[in-house]
């Protein structure tokens, strides 16, 4: 349950998806609005300001990535892409255009609900960033530039902290290699993925607990900080 009713706009031209998703979302305390085209989605986002959008890429009137591009010109509404397109290039382009997350069809309801909660949580962070983010036994104090694991301080370089803090600010959300490299190292390093892998490996070693317990790899796409809550 989301705690209070949030409105989700489902954009998909498959009636079966709407028949399946509408009761599933309602059972998780969402109010659901459904449309079948990109143009209708853009009108709904502009006129009714839903709390979150679930967007298919294969729409009859325009590509879903174009919907993302146009929506980002006037709205910061969280957008979770739900699509049968599973090529890495499609995911990366959608995320770089401003999608918050990407779920492949076929999908599990539990996974989709978790991604929706994370996207809504991220939106709240943008409006009032938490001072501390918790990921398992890792505590990231963004304001004080301090990281602890099970209460013991973890010593990070300035760049390692910047990288971890970026992931923490987008906790539960996948960030592409390009997004991370541009934010932490600058546009000139946007394609230095091997450089990023080195820093991710260093962070994982310092945080301990296995390489995937906290920082998850989205193969070919990027990384996310997982299993986290914020306060």
C-alpha positions in Angstrom: 0.0 0.0 0.0 1.2 3.5 -0.7 -0.3 5.0 2.5 -2.3 7.6 0.6 -3.9 7.3 -2.8 -1.6 8.2 -5.7 -2.9 8.6 -9.2 -1.2 6.5 -11.9 -1.6 7.1 -15.6 -1.3 3.8 -17.6 -0.3 4.4 -21.2 -0.6 1.2 -23.3 -2.5 0.2 -26.4 -3.0 -3.4 -25.3 -6.5 -3.8 -23.7 -5.2 -6.9 -21.9 -2.6 -4.8 -20.0 -5.3 -2.4 -18.8 -7.5 -5.3 -17.7 -4.6 -6.8 -15.8 -3.0 -3.6 -14.3 -6.1 -1.7 -13.3 -7.3 -4.1 -10.5 -3.6 -4.8 -9.5 -2.9 -1.1 -9.0 -6.2 -0.5 -7.3 -5.4 -3.3 -4.8 -2.2 -1.4 -4.0 -4.1 1.9 -3.3 -3.6 3.6 -6.6 -6.3 5.5 -8.5 -5.9 4.5 -12.1 -6.4 6.5 -15.4 -5.9 4.7 -18.7 -5.1 6.0 -22.1 -3.9 4.2 -25.3 -1.9 6.8 -27.3 1.0 9.1 -26.8 -1.0 12.2 -27.6 -3.7 11.3 -25.0 -0.9 10.7 -22.5 0.6 14.1 -23.0 -2.8 15.8 -22.7 -3.4 13.9 -19.4 0.0 14.7 -18.0 -0.5 18.4 -18.8 -4.2 18.7 -17.7 -4.5 16.3 -14.7 -0.9 16.0 -13.4 -0.9 12.3 -12.3 1.5 11.3 -9.6 3.2 8.7 -11.8 3.1 7.3 -15.3 3.4 3.7 -16.5 4.4 4.0 -20.2 4.6 1.5 -23.0 7.1 2.3 -25.8 5.1 0.8 -28.6 2.2 3.2 -29.0 0.2 3.5 -32.2 0.7 7.3 -32.8 4.2 7.9 -31.6 7.2 6.1 -30.0 7.0 6.1 -26.2 10.5 7.7 -26.1 9.0 10.7 -27.9 6.3 10.9 -25.2 9.1 11.0 -22.6 11.0 13.7 -24.4 7.9 15.9 -24.8 6.7 15.3 -21.3 10.0 16.3 -19.8 9.6 19.8 -21.5 6.9 20.6 -19.0 6.6 18.0 -16.3 8.8 16.1 -13.7 6.2 13.4 -13.2 7.9 10.0 -12.5 7.8 7.8 -15.6 8.2 4.0 -15.4 8.6 2.4 -18.8 6.8 -0.9 -19.2 7.8 -2.5 -22.5 8.5 -5.7 -24.3 11.6 -4.0 -25.9 14.5 -5.4 -23.9 17.4 -4.2 -25.9 19.9 -2.3 -23.8 20.0 0.6 -26.3 16.2 1.1 -25.8 16.5 1.2 -22.0 19.5 3.6 -22.1 17.8 6.0 -24.5 14.5 6.0 -22.5 16.4 6.6 -19.2 18.6 9.3 -20.7 15.5 11.1 -22.1 14.2 11.3 -18.5 12.4 8.0 -17.7 12.8 7.1 -14.0 12.9 3.3 -14.5 12.3 0.5 -16.9 10.4 -2.8 -16.4 10.4 -5.5 -19.1 7.3 -7.4 -20.2 6.4 -10.0 -19.1 6.7 -8.6 -15.6 5.7 -9.5 -12.0 3.2 -7.3 -10.2 5.4 -7.3 -7.1 8.4 -5.9 -9.1 6.3 -3.2 -10.8 4.8 -2.1 -7.5 8.3 -1.9 -6.0 9.6 0.2 -8.9 6.5 2.5 -8.6 7.2 3.0 -4.9 10.8 3.8 -5.6 9.9 6.3 -8.3 7.4 8.1 -6.0 10.0 8.1 -3.2 12.5 9.7 -5.6 10.1 12.4 -6.5 9.6 13.2 -2.8 13.4 13.4 -2.4 13.6 15.9 -5.2 11.1 18.1 -3.3 12.9 17.8 0.0 16.1 15.7 0.0 16.6 13.5 3.1 19.7 14.2 5.1 20.3 10.4 5.6 19.7 7.4 3.4 19.8 3.9 4.8 20.6 0.9 2.5 20.7 -2.2 4.7 23.4 -1.7 7.3 24.9 1.2 5.3 24.0 4.7 6.4 24.8 7.6 4.0 24.7 11.0 5.7 24.6 13.2 2.6 24.6 16.5 4.5 27.7 15.6 6.7 29.6 13.6 4.0 29.8 10.6 6.3 29.2 6.9 5.6 28.9 4.1 8.2 28.4 0.4 8.0 26.9 -1.3 11.0 27.9 1.9 12.9 31.5 1.8 11.9 32.7 4.7 9.7 33.7 3.8 6.1 36.4 6.0 4.7 35.8 7.1 1.1 37.6 9.4 -1.2 35.8 12.5 -2.2 35.0 11.0 -5.6 33.8 7.7 -4.1 31.5 9.7 -1.8 30.1 11.8 -4.7 29.4 8.6 -6.6 27.7 6.9 -3.6 25.7 10.1 -2.8 24.4 10.3 -6.3 23.1 6.7 -6.1 21.6 7.5 -2.7 19.8 10.5 -4.0 18.2 8.3 -6.6 17.8 5.3 -4.2 16.0 2.4 -5.9 16.3 3.9 -9.3 18.6 2.8 -12.1 21.0 5.5 -13.4 22.7 4.9 -16.7 26.5 4.9 -17.1 26.2 8.3 -19.0 24.1 9.9 -16.3 26.5 8.9 -13.6 29.6 9.8 -15.4 28.3 13.2 -16.5 27.0 14.0 -13.0 30.2 12.9 -11.1 33.0 13.5 -13.6 31.5 15.9 -16.1 30.4 15.7 -19.8 33.9 15.1 -21.1 33.9 11.6 -19.3 30.4 10.6 -20.4 31.7 7.5 -22.2 34.3 6.4 -19.7 32.4 3.3 -18.6 35.5 1.3 -17.6 36.6 4.2 -15.4 33.2 4.0 -13.6 33.4 0.2 -13.2 36.7 0.7 -11.3 35.1 3.1 -8.9 32.0 0.9 -8.4 34.3 -2.0 -7.6 36.2 0.1 -5.1 32.9 1.2 -3.4 31.7 -2.4 -3.2 34.9 -3.5 -1.6 34.7 -0.7 1.0 31.0 -1.3 1.7 31.5 -5.1 2.0 28.7 -7.6 2.1 29.0 -8.9 -1.4 29.1 -7.0 -4.6 25.4 -6.9 -5.2 23.9 -6.4 -1.7 23.7 -2.7 -2.0 24.8 -1.5 -5.4 23.1 -3.5 -8.2 24.3 -3.8 -11.7 21.8 -3.3 -14.5 23.7 -5.2 -17.2 24.8 -2.9 -20.0 22.7 0.0 -18.7 24.0 1.3 -15.3 23.6 0.9 -11.5 21.1 1.3 -8.7 21.4 1.5 -5.0 19.0 -1.1 -3.8 17.2 -2.2 -0.6 17.1 1.3 0.8 14.8 3.6 2.8 15.2 7.2 3.6 14.3 9.3 6.5 
